[in-house]
Amino acid sequence: EVQLVQSGAEVKKPGESLKISCKGSGYTFTDYWIGWVRQMPGKGLEWMGIIYPGDSDTTYSPSFQGQVTISADKSINTAYLQWSSLRASDSALYYCARGGSASTYPFDDWGQGTLVTVSS
Amino acid sequence: EIVMTQSPATLSVSPGEKATLSCRASRSVSYNVAWYQQRPGQTPRLLIYGASTRATGIPARFSGSVSGTEFTLTIRSLQTEDFAVYYCQQYDKWPPYTFGQGTKLEIK
């Protein structure tokens, strides 16, 4: 059974850094793309970016390029989403999701989501 | 960036009836469109990919179709658990693989 388990909820202050994680199991982690999706309170889904853990090939949405960093550690089957300096507008629910072995594939399995709250 | 425009924003339908949700792509995305369901407080779930292929475990009352750049999700014999928000997504041209803004399917 494919599982994506995300790290727990975070409460941070503006300007702080943060790294959230997504651990995959039940499949060959290096063979499938992993993406990140933002959902702001009461809003829709936004595609942030995607990484291929096999070679760390990463693509970002222009809306998120330079704002976040996506990475992966294939030795522990874990993908990451990080911020160097959080803003209040980064408060949202963040999902990781598994794509396909090819880049042209939807997200067929999702993590449970990590709620990030940024407030002074 | 490809824009996916969903309509209507909210759809009110009675249980047992049929719901038809639309999604228009701003330019060609071939058949690379998926539909997701998100129930309140839950994670999105893949329903349809390739415009018309049901994902594993998805009931046959869910179907997808396409005409040019107009994609449709049809849900027949609505069950109470089907009332949720539905999103389309194109995964043909990135970045990004854009989502539509969602259609809320509510009980009439």
Interface residues (C-beta under 8 A of the other chain):
Chain A: G35 V37 G44 L45 E46 W47 M48 G49 I50 T59 Y60 S61 P62 S63 Y95 A97 G99 S103 T104 Y105 P106 F107 D108 W110 G111 Q112 G113
Chain B: E1 N32 A34 Y36 Q38 T43 P44 R45 L46 Y49 A55 V85 Y87 Q89 Y91 D92 W94 P95 P96 Y97 T98 F99 G100 Q101 G102
